[in-house]
């Protein structure tokens, strides 16, 4: 096989640019992020009404709706642009985060560690958002997670119990919504 | 002794257009024929030939979906195709690093 150092270098640069471009496309999760932001704000209301111990019961059906709506949205985009974005990876991540945050909350309750119970689940989601933002080259989402951390620290000094959990959900939801608005749609 | 990276370049994959097709398909669920044609600046016939080569090597899967009176062709990279692209990029990087290393010596 012939090897041309200049052409191979160009080829490598082109390939890396294409792979990186697709990564950005896959990270252009404007619709799912906006939907998850709204879900979090609604979850804050649910938490105040029903209590933080019943949040998983709220998230399970709501996440299913978010997934179905996002799949429908991505299919519509694919009809227009000829590119279907992947959905499986972030859906699995979201389900994993929902379960992990519930587990952290239960663990905190079992150990009698109130801080872990009230703040832990939010931090699990912040970690997940941060990884998602890093993976999808989504600077707005990465920046939002830093603000989430700061706001969690401040809220933890101002509130406790269901009020604290609800406040974190509302703030995180709004921040994810803002990040979604700053995220480009597939082009 | 480690084989020279040139031996890890696959002749089916190591072709500018076919590499472009694989790179365009990796990271997304699937792309359609028109998208590839526009993105890579190819004619229908040329793209079709390369798709056949990649499909027969098991590197992509081609799906033809009826849409009204026409068919829309969707292309997705198979696990083997994704792996082949990763290996190709690694081999190219190693090859270029080796050449750069010669200049340093």
Contacts between the chains, C-beta under 8 A, distances in Angstrom:
chain1	res1	chain2	res2	distance
A	1	B	6	6.3
A	1	B	9	5.6
A	1	B	11	6.1
A	1	B	14	6.6
A	3	B	6	5.7
A	3	B	9	7.9
A	3	B	95	6.7
A	5	B	95	7.9
A	5	B	96	6.9
A	5	B	99	4.9
A	8	B	92	5.7
A	8	B	95	6.2
A	8	B	96	6.2
A	9	B	96	5.5
A	11	B	16	6.3
A	11	B	19	6.6
A	11	B	92	6.6
A	12	B	89	6.8
A	12	B	92	4.5
A	12	B	93	6.3
A	12	B	96	6.2
A	14	B	20	7.3
A	14	B	23	7.8
A	15	B	19	6.0
A	15	B	20	7.9
A	15	B	23	5.0
A	15	B	85	7.6
A	15	B	88	7.6
A	15	B	89	5.7
A	15	B	92	7.5
A	16	B	89	7.1
A	18	B	20	6.9
A	18	B	23	3.7
A	18	B	24	6.0
A	19	B	23	5.6
A	19	B	26	6.2
A	19	B	27	6.2
A	19	B	85	7.8
A	19	B	89	7.6
A	22	B	23	7.6
A	22	B	24	7.2
A	22	B	26	6.4
A	22	B	27	3.3
A	22	B	28	5.4
A	23	B	27	5.5
A	25	B	27	7.3
A	25	B	28	6.1
A	26	B	27	5.4
A	26	B	28	6.2
A	78	B	30	7.8
A	78	B	32	7.7
A	81	B	35	7.1
A	82	B	31	5.9
A	82	B	32	3.9
A	82	B	34	5.5
A	82	B	35	3.2
A	83	B	28	5.4
A	83	B	30	7.9
A	83	B	31	5.2
A	83	B	32	7.7
A	83	B	35	5.9
A	84	B	28	6.5
A	84	B	29	4.2
A	84	B	30	4.9
A	84	B	31	7.5
A	84	B	74	7.6
A	85	B	28	5.9
A	85	B	29	6.3
A	86	B	27	7.5
A	86	B	28	6.2
A	86	B	29	4.6
A	87	B	29	7.3
